Amino acid sequence: MGKASRRKASNRSLDLLGRAMNVIQKATGTKEFRVRNNELPQEEKISNALATLLQAAVQEGSPLDEYRAALDFIVLAWNISLM
């Protein structure tokens, strides 16, 4: 991908983000957005919680397919709980 193509893709992403922010502003009536800091402690990250659940579900030394299947199930359960 050339420099011009990357610039176009970046502009499209920014445009989509701007439109999404406008929709949120209209729906909530607020112009403030809070973005969480990416420097969260490891204990507060979702990936840490998922890894802990995966360690409890799958024995060490299991085949990769078993890890993947268990992780898919854990992520599915996590997403369902958020709905």
Secondary structure, 3 states (H helix, E strand, C coil): CCHHHHHHHHHHHHHHHHHHHHHHHHHHCCCCCCCCCCCCCHHHCHHHHHHHHHHHHCCCCCCHHHHHHHHHHHHHHHHHHHC
